[in-house]
Amino acid sequence: MVAKRIFLIVLVAGLMIGGAVASYAMEQPLMIAALDHLRAAKAELATSSHDRGDHRVETIKIINRAIEQVKEGIEAGEKE
């Protein structure tokens, strides 16, 4: 009985979060796409074995900052 209640709580919470993400994607598709592209670029750079004179590491730092900026932009858009 307790396990069933926990399952239902997790299910409802997941649907609420999933709905919120879907809502953001519909309202801000370009921001969500930018975030996806930045994450993909970061993943590509992270798998590279060569640093090319610290440029790879510095680029990952810049991408991390860009990801944070996009997230902040999405949050700001939610408040409008």
Residue pairs with C-beta under 8 A, 6 or more apart in sequence:
24 31
24 32
24 74
24 78
25 32
27 77
27 78
28 74
28 77
31 70
31 73
31 74
31 77
32 74
34 70
35 67
35 70
35 71
35 74
38 63
38 66
38 67
38 70
39 67
41 63
42 60
42 63
42 64
42 67
45 56
45 59
45 60
45 63
46 60
48 56
50 56
51 57
